[in-house]
Amino acid sequence: MKILIADDDFTSRAVLAGVLEKQGHEVITAVDGAEAWQIMQQPGAPRLVILDWMMPKMDGLEVCRRIRALETDVSPFLIMLTSKSEKAEIITGLEAGANDYLAKPFDPGELRARVEVGRRMVALEDALVASRDILAHEATHDPLTGLLNRRAILDQLRKELARTRRDGSLLGVGMCDIDHFKQINDTHGHQVGDDALCGLAQILGESVREYDSAGRMGGEEFLVIMQMTAGSDCVAVFDHLCQKIAASSIQTRAGALAITVSIGAVCAAAESTVDDILGAADAAMYRAKRQGRNRVAG
């Protein structure tokens, strides 16, 4: 574990580092509070910090306060190292943001024990953050394809519409439907159908830029949202995507499979609502199917 020791006393700093390095920890040292604060603002900053209370330039209390004011998903475990023994002073340190304290002169066994408590707390916090991220991903992504689910892609459409109203930019929206998808399921089975959905999702994910979005609306229907520049031809942009899908070969458990899609393309106006856009895109998609499929209609 990476641990920061901030202490202006060389001997104290060296003894602390020696004890912790013997435990297998990676130790970083700072000679004053200002250096400690600078280290803690860097990416990959230590997750456990031992701060001397009295230091030049910036004392341990101020370092604690500044660290706690940082906006971060994971907070470091802070141990205040102090010769102060009055209960009121210890409370002051804890109120400043310290998780624990260690009195000088410290006992090496007590130091190891308190650091181990901090290590466990950091590990627990990491596990909670990881669980939160997993739950957040599951709440917004389609479990089969990994793309945004219906609720999340519609939320993204609402955000993009709000942005277009603010800056006057253009937004292209495409409703994509796999042609003859029922035939794929009837001929090869639903597992191969799932492979086809995942293959299309991969193509869509690779085709959109980092500031565009793609999501599964349900069944074999997908929604693609693209930011457009002035003068762009919305139909032409989605026609390129349509051709790319038709030229691709999707690997399934039944072998390589070629699929095509019909796309209804809409260039969203500033006054458009989500329902307006979805209705227009859906109607255009069905026009594309009536016109022979494997094409884009606007």
Backbone hydrogen bonds, N-H to C=O, Kabsch-Sander energy under -0.5 kcal/mol:
donor,donor_aa,acceptor,acceptor_aa,energy
3,I,1,M,-0.5
3,I,26,E,-3.1
4,L,48,L,-2.3
5,I,28,I,-3.0
6,A,4,L,-0.5
6,A,50,I,-2.9
7,D,5,I,-0.6
7,D,30,A,-2.1
10,F,8,D,-0.6
13,R,9,D,-2.5
14,A,10,F,-2.6
15,V,11,T,-2.5
16,L,12,S,-2.4
17,A,13,R,-2.4
18,G,14,A,-2.4
19,V,15,V,-2.2
20,L,16,L,-2.2
21,E,17,A,-2.7
22,K,18,G,-1.6
23,Q,19,V,-0.8
24,G,21,E,-1.4
25,H,20,L,-2.1
26,E,1,M,-2.1
27,V,25,H,-0.6
28,I,3,I,-2.9
30,A,5,I,-2.4
33,G,56,P,-1.3
33,G,58,M,-0.6
34,A,56,P,-0.5
36,A,32,D,-1.9
37,W,33,G,-2.6
38,Q,34,A,-2.1
39,I,35,E,-2.2
40,M,36,A,-2.2
41,Q,37,W,-0.7
41,Q,38,Q,-0.8
42,Q,39,I,-1.5
45,A,42,Q,-1.1
47,R,2,K,-0.9
48,L,2,K,-1.0
49,V,77,F,-2.8
50,I,4,L,-3.2
51,L,49,V,-0.6
51,L,79,I,-2.8
52,D,6,A,-2.6
53,W,81,L,-2.5
55,M,53,W,-0.8
58,M,56,P,-2.5
60,G,53,W,-2.5
63,V,59,D,-2.0
64,C,60,G,-2.5
65,R,61,L,-2.4
66,R,62,E,-2.4
67,I,63,V,-2.5
68,R,64,C,-2.5
69,A,65,R,-1.1
70,L,66,R,-0.5
70,L,67,I,-1.2
72,T,70,L,-0.8
77,F,47,R,-3.1
78,L,76,P,-0.6
79,I,49,V,-3.2
79,I,77,F,-0.5
80,M,78,L,-0.5
80,M,100,D,-2.6
81,L,51,L,-4.1
81,L,79,I,-0.5
82,T,80,M,-0.6
82,T,102,L,-2.2
90,I,86,E,-2.1
91,I,87,K,-2.5
92,T,88,A,-1.8
93,G,89,E,-1.9
94,L,90,I,-2.1
95,E,91,I,-2.7
96,A,92,T,-1.4
97,G,94,L,-1.0
98,A,93,G,-1.9
99,N,78,L,-2.5
100,D,78,L,-1.8
102,L,80,M,-2.9
104,K,82,T,-2.3
111,L,107,D,-2.5
112,R,108,P,-2.5
113,A,109,G,-2.2
114,R,110,E,-2.6
115,V,111,L,-2.5
116,E,112,R,-2.0
117,V,113,A,-1.9
118,G,114,R,-2.1
119,R,115,V,-2.6
120,R,116,E,-2.3
121,M,117,V,-2.2
122,V,118,G,-2.5
123,A,119,R,-2.4
124,L,120,R,-2.3
125,E,121,M,-2.4
126,D,122,V,-2.5
127,A,123,A,-2.1
128,L,124,L,-2.2
129,V,125,E,-2.5
130,A,126,D,-2.5
131,S,127,A,-2.3
132,R,128,L,-2.4
133,D,129,V,-2.5
134,I,130,A,-2.1
135,L,131,S,-2.4
136,A,132,R,-2.5
137,H,133,D,-2.3
138,E,134,I,-2.6
139,A,135,L,-1.9
140,T,136,A,-0.9
140,T,137,H,-0.8
141,H,137,H,-1.5
142,D,147,L,-3.6
146,G,142,D,-2.1
148,L,214,A,-1.3
149,N,140,T,-2.3
153,I,149,N,-2.8
154,L,150,R,-2.0
155,D,151,R,-2.0
156,Q,152,A,-2.2
157,L,153,I,-1.9
158,R,154,L,-2.2
159,K,155,D,-2.1
160,E,156,Q,-2.5
161,L,157,L,-2.4
162,A,158,R,-2.1
163,R,159,K,-2.0
164,T,160,E,-2.3
165,R,161,L,-1.8
166,R,162,A,-1.5
167,D,163,R,-2.6
168,G,164,T,-1.8
170,L,228,M,-1.1
171,L,268,A,-0.7
172,G,226,M,-3.4
173,V,266,V,-3.0
174,G,224,V,-2.8
175,M,264,G,-2.5
176,C,174,G,-0.7
176,C,222,F,-3.3
177,D,262,S,-2.1
178,I,220,E,-1.4
179,D,260,T,-2.5
181,F,178,I,-0.9
184,I,180,H,-1.3
185,N,181,F,-2.0
186,D,182,K,-2.8
187,T,183,Q,-2.4
188,H,184,I,-2.7
189,G,184,I,-0.6
189,G,185,N,-1.7
193,G,189,G,-1.7
194,D,190,H,-2.3
195,D,191,Q,-2.0
196,A,192,V,-2.3
197,L,193,G,-2.1
198,C,194,D,-2.5
199,G,195,D,-2.6
200,L,196,A,-2.4
201,A,197,L,-2.4
202,Q,198,C,-2.1
203,I,199,G,-1.9
204,L,200,L,-2.7
205,G,201,A,-2.7
206,E,202,Q,-2.1
207,S,203,I,-1.4
208,V,204,L,-1.8
212,D,209,R,-1.9
213,S,225,I,-2.4
215,G,223,L,-2.4
216,R,148,L,-2.6
217,M,215,G,-0.6
217,M,221,E,-1.9
218,G,221,E,-1.4
221,E,218,G,-2.5
222,F,176,C,-2.8
223,L,215,G,-2.9
224,V,174,G,-2.5
225,I,213,S,-3.1
226,M,172,G,-3.3
228,M,170,L,-2.1
232,S,229,T,-2.2
234,C,232,S,-0.8
237,V,233,D,-2.1
238,F,234,C,-2.0
239,D,235,V,-2.1
240,H,236,A,-1.8
241,L,237,V,-1.2
242,C,238,F,-2.4
243,Q,239,D,-2.4
244,K,240,H,-2.0
245,I,241,L,-2.2
246,A,242,C,-2.1
247,A,243,Q,-1.8
248,S,244,K,-0.5
248,S,245,I,-1.1
250,I,248,S,-0.5
250,I,257,L,-3.0
252,T,250,I,-0.5
252,T,255,G,-1.3
255,G,252,T,-1.9
257,L,250,I,-2.8
262,S,177,D,-2.4
263,I,295,R,-2.4
264,G,175,M,-2.4
265,A,263,I,-0.6
265,A,297,A,-2.8
266,V,173,V,-2.6
268,A,171,L,-2.9
268,A,266,V,-0.8
272,S,269,A,-1.7
277,I,273,T,-2.3
278,L,274,V,-2.8
279,G,275,D,-2.5
280,A,276,D,-2.4
281,A,277,I,-2.9
282,D,278,L,-2.5
283,A,279,G,-2.2
284,A,280,A,-2.3
285,M,281,A,-2.1
286,Y,282,D,-2.0
287,R,283,A,-1.5
288,A,284,A,-2.1
289,K,285,M,-1.8
290,R,286,Y,-2.2
291,Q,287,R,-1.9
292,G,289,K,-1.4
293,R,288,A,-2.2
297,A,263,I,-2.6
